[in-house]
Amino acid sequence: GGVTGDGWLTLLLMISMNMTSINYWKEYLSKD
C-alpha cells in the first residue's frame, strides 16, 4: 500500500496547490 499512499499524497498535494493558485489568480484578476 506504500505506492498507493504516495500516489494519493502526491495527488492531494497537487490539488491543494492548484486550489491555492486558482484562488490567488481569482483575487488578482478581481482587482481589475
N, C-alpha and C positions, 0 to 999 in steps of 0.2 A: 504493500500500500504506500510505500515511500514515493514512488513515481507519481501516483495519483495525487498524493498530498502536495507534492511540489507543483504539479500541474495546476491544481486548484489555487494554491497560494499565488502563483505567478499570474493566473487569470484574474484573481481578485485584485491583485496589486495593479495590474494594467487597467482594470475597470475603474478603480479608485482614482488613478492618475487621470484617466480620461474625463471622469466626472469633474474633477478639480479644474482641469483645463477648460472644459465646457463652461463651467460657472464663471471662471475668470474671464473668458472671452465674451460671455454674455454681458457681464458688468462693464467690461472695457468698451464694447460696442454700444452699450446703452448710454454711455457718457456723451455720445454724439447727439 
